[in-house]
Amino acid sequence: MSQKSMISCSISLEDEGVRFGHLRVPHSVHRSAYGHIPIPIAVAKNGDGPTLLLTGGVHGDEYEGPIVLTKLMQKLEKLPVSGRVIILPSVNHPAYLAGTRTSPIDGLNLNRTFPGNRNGSVTQIIAHFVASELLPLADYAIDMHSGGSSLQYLPTLLAPRWDDPEDMQIIDGLIAAFAPTRVAFFDSRRSPDGEDRVFGNAAYHNKCHFLTGEFGGGSSVNPKGVGELQDGIAGLMRHIGVLRDDEPSAPAYIRFLSMNDDGLFAFAPQAGVFEPVFSLGDELPEGALAGRIYDPVNPWLPPVEVHFKSAGLAICVRTFALVEAGDCLGHLASDLVNRDGPVRASGLKRC
C-alpha cells in the first residue's frame, strides 16, 4: 500500500457543498524556511453519484485546459452537480507560473513522473498525490493538454484502446457525449516517446475511465480548442450524471482516427533549421515530405528531407524551427472509419 502523501489540502474533498482552496506542497527553501507551494483546487459534492476529476496544467506551457477549468470553477456554485467534481486547473503549478513544460524547481516533466514518489522532489510528490489520493476517488478523469511551446495541434480528443468490450462501451459513450470534431485512439498507458510513467497509466491502475486530448499549442490559447473543451466537458458531465441540467447535447459528426502507426510520426535525424512543407489539416499521402532540415553551419549543403512513411491527416506540427536529432517534427493520424457520413461512437470497430 502506498504511503499517505505529504501534501495536505485546505478543503475537504468529502463534505457536501462547493469549496475552493489549495493543495499545500511542502517546500522549505532558503527564502522560506516553512514554506509550501499552493496549488488551486475546487470540489463540488452533492449527494451520491460518480466522481469526475478534471485536470489541466500538467505541462505549464499548455493553456487551453487551465482556461476552461478556471471558467468552470467560477460558475461551479451555480451548477446543479450530482455526485462530485474535483478540479485542478494547474496541477504542475510551478511550471504553470513559469510557462514551462517542466518544473522550474526540479526540471522534471510531471507527465513522465507517475506514479510519483512520496519522498521525492516537488514534481514527484505532486504525481504521487494525484496517483495515490485523487485518482482512487475518481470514476472518470479528463486530463487536458495541448502541444505546449514546441508543438501545435488541431484540437483532438484522445481516447484509450481497450480489449475489454465493457471498457470499450464506456469509452464509446464518453466520446459520443464529448462530441469532438475528431478523436484519435492511442495507447493511453504510454506516451508517443514510449514512456509509461504517464497520467493515463496511473488512471488505468486505479480503474478510472480516462480521456485526454491536445487542444492547441504554441504556448498560446486556441479558441477552437477552448470551445471544444467547454462543450465537451459539459456533455460528458451530463452523460455520466454529475451535471443535472436540461441543456440538450447536439449530435455531432466525429472523425475517428488512430495514432497507432510509427510511420505517422516524423523525427529529426540531425540538428538544423526545420522548414515544414505541410500545414495542420492537410491530407498527406504515404511517403509525403514533412519538411527539410538545413545545416546552419554549412548552408551551401543540400537540406536533409524528412518524410512521413504512412498516409494521414496532419494533426501536429513543430513550432520551433531550430531542431536537434530526435525532435518530433509533426505527426499524422489515420482514419479508422469511412468519412463519407456521420458515425456513432458505440459499436466502433477498433484498430
C-alpha positions, 0 to 999 in steps of 0.5 A: 500500500502506498504511503499517505502523501505529504501534501495536505489540502485546505478543503475537504474533498468529502463534505457536501457543498462547493469549496475552493482552496489549495493543495499545500506542497511542502517546500522549505527553501532558503527564502522560506524556511516553512514554506509550501507551494499552493496549488488551486483546487475546487470540489463540488459534492452533492449527494451520491453519484460518480466522481469526475476529476478534471485536470489541466496544467500538467505541462505549464506551457499548455493553456487551453485546459487551465482556461476552461477549468478556471471558467468552470470553477467560477460558475461551479456554485451555480451548477446543479452537480450530482455526485462530485467534481474535483478540479485542478486547473494547474496541477504542475503549478510551478511550471504553470507560473513559469510557462514551462513544460517542466518544473522550474524547481526540479526540471522534471516533466510531471507527465513522465513522473507517475506514479510519483514518489512520496519522498521525492522532489516537488514534481514527484510528490505532486504525481504521487498525490494525484496517483495515490489520493485523487485518482482512487476517488475518481470514476472518470478523469479528463486530463487536458493538454495541448502541444505546449511551446514546441508543438501545435495541434488541431484540437483532438480528443484522445481516447484509450484502446481497450480489449475489454468490450465493457471498457470499450462501451464506456469509452464509446459513450464518453466520446459520443457525449464529448462530441469532438470534431475528431478523436484519435485512439492511442495507447493511453498507458504510454506516451508517443516517446514510449514512456509509461510513467504517464497520467493515463497509466496511473488512471488505468491502475486505479480503474478510472475511465480516462480521456485526454486530448491536445487542444492547441499549442504554441504556448498560446490559447486556441479558441477552437480548442477552448470551445471544444473543451467547454462543450465537451466537458459539459456533455460528458458531465451530463452523460455520466450524471454529475451535471443535472441540467436540461441543456440538450447535447447536439449530435455531432459528426466525429472523425475517428482516427488512430495514432497507432502507426510509427510511420505517422510520426516524423523525427529529426535525424540531425540538428538544423533549421526545420522548414515544414512543407505541410500545414495542420489539416492537410491530407498527406499521402504515404511517403509525403515530405514533412519538411527539410532540415538545413545545416546552419553551419554549412548552408551551401549543403543540400537540406536533409528531407524528412518524410512521413512513411504512412498516409494521414491527416496532419494533426501536429506540427513543430513550432520551433524551427531550430531542431536537434536529432530526435525532435518530433517534427509533426505527426499524422493520424489515420482514419479508422472509419469511412468519412463519407457520413456521420458515425456513432461512437458505440459499436466502433470497430477498433484498430 
